[in-house]
Amino acid sequence: MNYHKYYPIDVVNGPGTRATLFVSGCEHACRGCYNQSTWKLDSGHLFDDAMAQRIIDDLNDTRIKRRGLTLSGGDPLHPQNVDAILALVTRVREACPGKDIWCWTGYTLETLSDEQLQVVELIDVLIDGKFEQDLADPSLLWRGSSNQRVHHFNEKATS
């Protein structure tokens, strides 16, 4: 898997202060997408064990308390990203107790494969659905268009 950008301190992509990883690769090609540079699977940088460890170290850094990890992109649930994302969220769950995990995807919950659902079982909040420019609404919380849905799997992650 490749990643396009990593923000060790982010206050925009989910509640509280977070670490945010924008992965590379998206097959949805939504009209009006603000992250078109992340669509190609081979764009950005190789995601490796050192990067995964950096995320865990940042999440556990007591100098800057982070509420959790945000996964966006591109699409973290792109079929070619799923194995690496599953390994990452598994490591975060083990090494970072109490941190929440949010994930944005253009797929809908009902269409996810068994492999994608393994990731979903380990996260707290999933925002699903393609961005639809005709349904864009800047007043929506955590989503760009009204067709997208916010699924809360852990109520602690919503407050």
MONORMO-V820739 format. One record per residue. NEAR is the number of other ideal C-beta (glycine too) atoms within 10 Angstrom. D_LAST is the distance of its C-alpha to the last C-alpha in whole Angstrom. Layout:
BEGIN
near=[NEAR | NEAR]
d_last=[D_LAST | D_LAST]
END
This chain:
BEGIN
near=[23 | 19 | 25 | 20 | 17 | 18 | 16 | 17 | 12 | 18 | 12 | 8 | 19 | 26 | 17 | 12 | 14 | 25 | 28 | 22 | 27 | 21 | 29 | 27 | 24 | 24 | 13 | 16 | 10 | 18 | 10 | 12 | 18 | 9 | 18 | 12 | 14 | 23 | 20 | 14 | 17 | 8 | 15 | 21 | 12 | 11 | 21 | 12 | 9 | 8 | 16 | 17 | 12 | 14 | 23 | 19 | 13 | 18 | 22 | 14 | 13 | 5 | 4 | 11 | 10 | 22 | 18 | 23 | 27 | 25 | 29 | 23 | 26 | 34 | 27 | 29 | 28 | 23 | 13 | 14 | 27 | 20 | 13 | 17 | 26 | 18 | 15 | 25 | 21 | 13 | 15 | 24 | 13 | 9 | 15 | 20 | 8 | 8 | 19 | 23 | 25 | 24 | 25 | 27 | 28 | 21 | 19 | 15 | 14 | 6 | 9 | 18 | 11 | 6 | 13 | 20 | 12 | 16 | 25 | 17 | 9 | 16 | 23 | 20 | 21 | 24 | 21 | 22 | 22 | 21 | 20 | 15 | 12 | 9 | 15 | 14 | 10 | 5 | 5 | 13 | 7 | 13 | 18 | 22 | 17 | 14 | 15 | 21 | 12 | 16 | 14 | 12 | 15 | 11 | 8 | 9 | 18 | 12 | 6]
d_last=[31 | 31 | 28 | 29 | 26 | 24 | 22 | 21 | 19 | 17 | 15 | 15 | 14 | 11 | 8 | 10 | 13 | 14 | 17 | 18 | 21 | 23 | 26 | 29 | 30 | 29 | 32 | 30 | 32 | 30 | 31 | 30 | 28 | 27 | 27 | 31 | 32 | 30 | 31 | 34 | 34 | 36 | 34 | 33 | 33 | 34 | 30 | 32 | 31 | 31 | 28 | 26 | 27 | 26 | 23 | 22 | 24 | 22 | 19 | 20 | 22 | 21 | 22 | 19 | 16 | 14 | 11 | 13 | 15 | 15 | 19 | 20 | 24 | 26 | 25 | 24 | 25 | 28 | 31 | 32 | 29 | 27 | 29 | 28 | 25 | 25 | 26 | 24 | 21 | 23 | 24 | 20 | 19 | 22 | 22 | 19 | 17 | 14 | 13 | 11 | 13 | 13 | 16 | 18 | 21 | 24 | 25 | 23 | 22 | 25 | 28 | 26 | 29 | 29 | 28 | 26 | 24 | 24 | 22 | 19 | 20 | 18 | 15 | 12 | 12 | 15 | 16 | 19 | 22 | 25 | 25 | 27 | 28 | 30 | 26 | 25 | 22 | 21 | 19 | 16 | 13 | 13 | 17 | 20 | 22 | 21 | 23 | 20 | 17 | 14 | 14 | 11 | 13 | 10 | 7 | 6 | 6 | 4 | 0]
END
